[in-house]
């Protein structure tokens, strides 16, 4: 038993903690500028004596790996670093196999830690490795993108892509700790920050009109890195944590988190996940617009709400229309095929997240596919 | 919603049901001669409308696949069959990837079923596929070997091998139903039946002296296929289910199930898992003997108990000594290296299952490795 190390007392550190309440698998998300400086002591306190296999990608590795390993080493945590190429292509079987083998080659035991230092790709891939090596090792996430901080690091979804689609192979596996250093986001390209922001806006749109209004007033400060950024990350994590705690295995309410994602995934797939054309958050932004427009077409939602959503997304610089994606897109039929193979399909019916207003999204099972096809044809023709 | 189909009322079917109690993940193991005839109706009742991807191996497929698919088809269950080569070599990444892809190619959804028809290899591999495709599909096991019926189909351990060792990559994943048809064991080669019997004997040895005594009296009837066989399978499943219900993630008591397995795995690894020389159950039989002898050497166990264990294992035709393994074996040092890399190692200490008598096994953490090495050297020299 190691004595608890004192967490550095630093007035500059104004931290927020979101507790994800999942019984024995509950964990904390600690959010704040420079929380990374505490990573070593926090890990030692949580898992005394454990070693850590840090999985990162080449881009994040160059920026943050040396400093991060030093922080862990200083606290007495022995580390091994495993680096994968940056980008979605790393979420594949071959990389999963290589990482599992490398973690085992480092003689990591069940109580040792797989630590994801990176964005969503690194987190998803590392989480599946952590879930699978020795049928489950400890898992800590240090998300380095806004998208990963507010989305992929909360909720335990891990996995890789298959040639049949994104995230089709994986596990529900909860981390033991998530550290969201909002200062690290200063190094993020603007396009990636915006893409992550699409998910922040999503939490307002799906269930919290007051939060959406707050975002309309405060988005500049969030982009600039003020305390509002921490607040936005914390409220987003809390929103997701609340849904996940209620419905860990995505039987019902958790599907709300897919607002904008059915259309968004289809568009990402339609451009073969070429991030030069479309990154995930941009697909979500366009997908959320489509979900609101489709809901309006179904007479669920007043036109003013659609306009308000579009205005905010345009304000922050996000795309809102299919036509904003550069290059040729496939016809509506092809998009429908992609949607049908999407993992949110249940027994041939289409499940969509629709909305009755800002903050009033709901799960609609059994949407008539022909309505969706007609809607998409119309949008593609605009 | 489909109406419940009537389960065929057949006086020949004297079934036993063992309930594995794991909260929301509880499931039944139904045991008896020709329970397979009810597979279709039971699946329809449990998962109305679900389709099934049957995973089997070439050996079992030749014997049972056509009949089994017919039983499912007759009940209205749509099936796809996926066949892997027979043998441990199929528990590898490449096969895991191929099966995941094939299940997705068959457009299986989350509510559809991965059905394992085969022995432990098929069950372990299929279970990991079921756990991973779409982050968890339904999973049903139809174990066709005695070993799989009493061991690998209970408890939710699934996985594949890595070049660093057996079962090092996988998931804890519970099936929705297990059907143990004891008549199907009539087609099993005697050597395989004996190997499975080693695990049956293990349940007596680890915690139930009365069951061990019953086995000493009834083993011939178990081998011959009488109602005693059903009884032995049911009591073994119940014994394992009790331990698993108490300790699903193998934090403590579940380790008792590894009686004989640390030595056994080391021997299997030492012969490179060449089943011509040693199959798993034979390794367990020799491993159980070694565990009893080692416990005796530590003054934990009277010599008479060691003799009694050996007599019973010899009676049923199982090997009991390292020297029973044909061919050359590596020195004790090499076996120790294998044991150290075994997944039951915790922070450099050796954890062994020792025993104070028939039915009195216990978990001993922190066994001095030099004692084990000396014991193995001695045994190898005999």
Interface residues (C-beta under 8 A of the other chain):
Chain A: X49 X93 X97 X100 X101 X104 X105 X107 X109 X110 X111 X131 X132 X133 X134 X135 X136 X157 X158 X159 X162 X163 X164 X165 X167 X168 X169 X170 X171 X172 X249 X341 X343 X345 X346 X347
Chain B: X49 X93 X97 X100 X101 X104 X105 X107 X109 X110 X111 X131 X132 X133 X134 X135 X136 X157 X158 X159 X162 X163 X164 X165 X167 X168 X169 X170 X171 X172 X249 X341 X343 X345 X346 X347
